[in-house]
Amino acid sequence: MELSTELKYYEAHGADFLKSYRGQVVLIRGETLVGVFSTEEEAYQAGIKQFAELPFLIARVEEGEPPHPAGLELLRQMGFLARAGMSDEEIDRFLETVYKDRSHQHPREVDLR
């Protein structure tokens, strides 16, 4: 599965991330924490700048279930929403609606390029 290394790294370091970065957004490539950001858009821009088309993980550090790769892939690829003028709150509401409305479906990768 794409991002399996990054997800394992996130899960292995989740407790440390919660202590140090709760509420912030982490950018992970392979087994490396690349950076910590205030918003998903900042993490996305940094990831694109550093890794171009290579996969990377961005996740808001919160208690609960670890991030799901399909959701993270969607979020990473939807950086255009912020560039189109949507606020972080509007993007959050949009994603919540998408996942709530499709919770009965199996998660899948979505390529919006």
TALINMO-V674351 format. One line per field, one symbol per residue. phi: phi as a letter, one per 40 degrees, with the letter a starting at -180 (. if undefined). A space follows every 50 residues. Layout:
phi = ???
This chain:
phi = .cgccccccdccbdccccccbdgcbbbbbgbbccabbcbccccdcccccc bfcccabbaccachccccdcccccccccdccccchccdcccdcccdcdcc cbcccccacbbcc
